[in-house]
Amino acid sequence: TGIVFTSLFALGVILVTLATRDLHIGVEVVMGDVDALRFEDCKLVYIVLGINILLIALFFKEYQLTTFDPGLARALGFSTLFFNYLLMVQVSATTVGAFRAVGVLMVLAFITGPVLTARLLTNDLKRMLLLSAVIGCAASVIGVALSRHLLSVYGLALTTGGIVVCVITVFYAATIAYKVLVKTRLASLHHA
């Protein structure tokens, strides 16, 4: 997934650069402009969020079954093709809606970072979904607060999106360090 995302994103940047040599495309396309969000920018995001919550609430068990055990799902009469495409449409709609609001960098970071961090902490799907949402919200709040603090105290006008992505990265790295520490501690207790 990482290779495909990065490769296609790089190809897209090259194509946009070649096709629009005489136009100025701001950094907001990649980094987003979280500081200047208006309600109109978030309207589509809120609509997609509502649809996603509704579909996940209605089809959580079906998604879980068709994703993790498609053979059993087919044997029970569920259409794995339908639920796979429905989930793909949800991801696509979420991505398109979020691109406009926060930019490519934050969308890619939020698609992967909080989920990978939560996956390190739990194997239960429901807990992982909830934990990844909490991690994403915490990274957003901390990133925005840090961005405002750096601007007001030190006069550093850093992009809020970049800081939020860095916070997500720090959460992931801290979780890996925690897991290694716990594993080392358990191994030393086991040998003692």
Buried (B, 14 or more C-beta within 10 A) or exposed (E): EEEEEEEEBEEEBEEEEEEEEEEEEEEBBBBBBBEEBEEEBBEBBEEBBEBBEEBEEEBEEBBBBBBEEBEEBBEEEBEBEEBBEBBEEBEEBBBEBBBBBBBBBBBBBBBBBBBBBBBEBBEEBEEBBEBBEEBBEBBBEBBBEBBEEBBEEEEEEEBBBBBBBBBBBEBBEEBEEEEEEEEEEEEEEEEE
